[in-house]
Amino acid sequence: MRPITLQRLQVFCAVYEQDSITAAARQLRLSQPTVSRHLRDFEAALGLSLFVLDRGRVMPTAEADAIYRESRFLFEGVNRLENRIDALQKGVGQTLSVMTINMLSIHFVPEAIRHLLTQLPGLSVTLDTGTLAQQLHALKAGQVDVCIVAGKIQVEDAELERIGQGRLLLLTPPDGPLAGDGPLPMRDLKASPLLGSTLRGPVGKVLGEALVGQDIAFSSQVTVNSLSLVPPMAQTMGVASLADEFTAYFQNNTGFAVRDLDPDLVFDIYAMTAGPVSHRSAARLLIQRLRELLDDWTAGHRPPRGPKG
């Protein structure tokens, strides 16, 4: 039998301070028999007599006096620990550094951080955008806690956790040759030149693999490396372009029409961290909320596809 437990000490201190088992039970919100049992177990485990009855009152012995003096310091430490745990649960004194790709910087990451701060109101957050190379550098340098990346990615010395999926869509002038209703077959992209787009980034690799064997022309005059620049540049050039669905929805102020592609060009979205993320940490709560937001987006923005043929 373990002689000292926090519960036994709590009961002992309450009886000592109240000079009454009944009053101690009331304070602890326990039954009187439960308090008496804990006290008897404590005395039996210690091999000491801690209280004697004196005209109906519970009087502490000299041994009880000595134990109570020492136990006060223990309970002060427990109180400090409880306060520290409460602060951790609210995020007080914690910081979280996040770096994301541009396509999720308009809605998803800000919304996830807003939600996170309702759960951890004392948390301090720093936020930045960057390419995969920039994010890897910051992560390995310890400058960032969570990175949000997308596309065809292979990394070493980092943890990748899939949190969702995105699609590539077509942005086209409403009166252009690629305008129309319903998904556009990939082979029909050759009907009109497209705004130049890099195939070297993680999302570009997804596009590059889909275009293997397709005779599709990209303009060589301007090549856009950042998907957030696709809508304004396509509008300026007056040509169709390929962009991710998030950019097409949140950053397309061009009046261009948006068409699905057939087949879908999908890419995975990941949370990237230096190592495993602990349960209930700020990073874990952020990743969990991002996954929920992306799941909700997919459910609400993916058109049903009927059987082919």
Beta strands, then each sheet from edge to edge (+ up, - down):
strand 1: 51-54
strand 2: 57-60
strand 3: 95-100
strand 4: 124-129
strand 5: 146-150
strand 6: 159-172
strand 7: 184-185
strand 8: 194-197
strand 9: 218-224
strand 10: 241-244
strand 11: 257-259
strand 12: 261-262
strand 13: 265-273
sheet 1: 1+ 2-
sheet 2: 4+ 3+ 5+ 13- 6+ 10-
sheet 3: 4+ 3+ 5+ 13- 6+ 11-
sheet 4: 7+ 12+
sheet 5: 8+ 9+
end
